């Protein structure tokens, strides 16, 4: 079984998080992202680290995140 870190293989939760982040003009907390995406905050918190590791999201201060250009491209595809 081959594991891929390709942004093309994002699950629904990751896509929802990225789409929610794309709507913010300022960095957002996991709680704000969860509310915007209609997800449980624990699910967002658990998923966000992987999105940061893939370069789709970046930390923007303590507990705040923003979508990267790579993240925007991933949800356009």
N, C-alpha and C positions, 0 to 999 in steps of 0.2 A: 504494500500500500504506500503510495507516494504522497507525501504532504507538500502542499504548495502554499507559498505565502503570496501568491499572485492576487492583486486586488480584484481581479475578474471573478474570483470565487467567493465573494462576500455573501454571508447569509442575510436573511431578512432583517435581523436585529441590527447588524452592522450598517446595512443600507439605511434603515430608519434613523440610526444615530447620525450618520453622515448627512442625510437630508435635513434633519433637525438643525445640526450645526451650521449648515449652509445658510439658514435663515437668520442667524444671529449676526449683528453688526459688531458686537463686542464678544470677547471670550466668555464662555458659558460654563457653569458648574454641571456636574453630573445630574443634580436635581433638576436644573433648568432644562437640560437636554431630555431627561426622562419625561418631564411634563409636556414638552413640545412634541416628542415622538410618541407619546402615549404608552410608554414602557415603564416597568418597575425600575426604580433607581438602582437597585442591586444588580439588575441585569446590565444596565448601562455601565455601572462602575466596573463590573467584571469584564466587559467587552472593550472598554476604552483603552486599556493597556495594550492589547493586541493591535488596535488601530494605530496607536502611537508607534509601536514597534514596526509596523508596516509603512510608516511615513504618511499615513492618510490623515492623521490628527496630530497636533502638537500641543504640548503643555504651554500655557500662557499665564504663568503665575501660579500661586498656590491653589490647587483644586479647580483651576480653570483651563478650558481647552478651546482650541479653534481648529477648523478644518484647513487642510493645506491644499495647494493647487492640485497635488496628486489625488487627494481625496475628492475634490470637485470633479476631476477627470473620471474617477472610478464610478461615480454615480451618473455620469453622462452616458457611459458605455451601455 
